[in-house]
Amino acid sequence: MYTQLFETFCTLQVGQLTFTDIDYADDVALLVDKEESLLTALTAMDEEASKFGLRVAWTKTKLQNLGSGSTPSPIIVDGNTVDSVEEFTYLAVEFQ
């Protein structure tokens, strides 16, 4: 279901490749092509993670626009506010 849901609602096309997320260890970067998909993607990730006894660290979870356009508005997922950032450092790499 996870793959099917993300392929339906939350994909990013780069050339001939389609991406839904980037995973490294216990970190996940969800890729969506429109702001309206953010809530769907985060809710699906939370539901799928809970099936394995995992929990999303909502205080660490952030929204960021890596393309053109404005910074996304904060959203609420299952009672948790997910804030937006303009810069984010991950593994000593700054994304802006």
C-alpha positions as CSV (number, residue, x, y, z in Angstrom):
1,M,0.0,0.0,0.0
2,Y,2.8,2.4,0.9
3,T,4.3,2.2,-2.6
4,Q,1.0,2.3,-4.3
5,L,-0.1,5.4,-2.3
6,F,3.1,7.3,-2.9
7,E,3.1,6.4,-6.6
8,T,-0.4,7.7,-6.9
9,F,-0.2,11.0,-5.0
10,C,3.4,11.8,-4.2
11,T,5.9,11.4,-7.0
12,L,8.6,13.6,-8.4
13,Q,9.7,13.1,-12.0
14,V,13.4,13.8,-12.9
15,G,14.0,13.0,-16.6
16,Q,12.8,9.4,-17.0
17,L,13.2,8.6,-13.3
18,T,10.4,8.8,-10.7
19,F,11.2,9.4,-7.0
20,T,8.9,9.3,-4.0
21,D,11.5,9.6,-1.2
22,I,15.1,9.4,-0.2
23,D,16.1,7.3,2.7
24,Y,19.3,7.2,4.7
25,A,19.5,5.2,8.0
26,D,16.5,6.3,10.0
27,D,15.9,9.5,8.1
28,V,13.5,10.0,5.2
29,A,13.0,12.9,2.8
30,L,9.6,12.8,1.1
31,L,9.5,14.4,-2.3
32,V,6.3,15.9,-3.5
33,D,5.6,18.1,-6.6
34,K,2.9,20.2,-5.1
35,E,2.1,21.7,-1.7
36,E,-1.3,20.0,-1.6
37,S,0.4,16.6,-1.4
38,L,2.4,17.3,1.8
39,L,-0.4,16.3,4.2
40,T,-1.1,13.1,2.2
41,A,2.6,12.2,2.2
42,L,3.3,12.8,5.8
43,T,0.1,11.1,7.0
44,A,0.9,8.0,4.9
45,M,4.5,7.9,6.2
46,D,3.2,8.1,9.8
47,E,0.6,5.3,9.2
48,E,3.1,3.0,7.5
49,A,5.9,3.6,10.1
50,S,3.4,2.8,12.9
51,K,2.9,-0.6,11.4
52,F,6.5,-1.4,12.3
53,G,6.5,0.2,15.7
54,L,8.2,3.3,14.5
55,R,7.2,6.9,15.3
56,V,7.7,10.1,13.4
57,A,9.8,12.7,15.4
58,W,7.4,15.5,14.6
59,T,9.6,18.1,16.4
60,K,12.4,17.3,13.9
61,T,10.1,17.1,10.9
62,K,10.3,20.1,8.6
63,L,8.9,21.4,5.3
64,Q,11.2,22.9,2.7
65,N,10.7,24.1,-0.8
66,L,13.8,23.1,-2.9
67,G,12.3,24.5,-6.1
68,S,10.9,27.8,-7.3
69,G,8.1,29.4,-5.3
70,S,7.5,30.3,-1.7
71,T,8.2,28.5,1.5
72,P,5.3,26.1,2.3
73,S,2.9,27.1,5.1
74,P,3.2,25.0,8.3
75,I,0.7,22.1,8.4
76,I,-0.8,20.0,11.2
77,V,-0.5,16.2,11.0
78,D,-2.3,14.2,13.6
79,G,-2.3,17.1,16.0
80,N,1.4,17.9,15.4
81,T,2.6,21.1,13.8
82,V,5.2,20.7,11.1
83,D,7.0,24.0,10.5
84,S,8.6,25.3,7.3
85,V,12.3,26.2,7.0
86,E,14.2,28.0,4.3
87,E,17.5,26.3,5.2
88,F,18.2,22.8,6.5
89,T,21.5,21.1,7.4
90,Y,21.7,17.4,7.0
91,L,24.9,15.3,7.2
92,A,26.9,18.6,7.1
93,V,25.2,19.6,3.8
94,E,23.1,22.8,3.8
95,F,20.0,22.7,1.7
96,Q,18.4,26.0,0.7
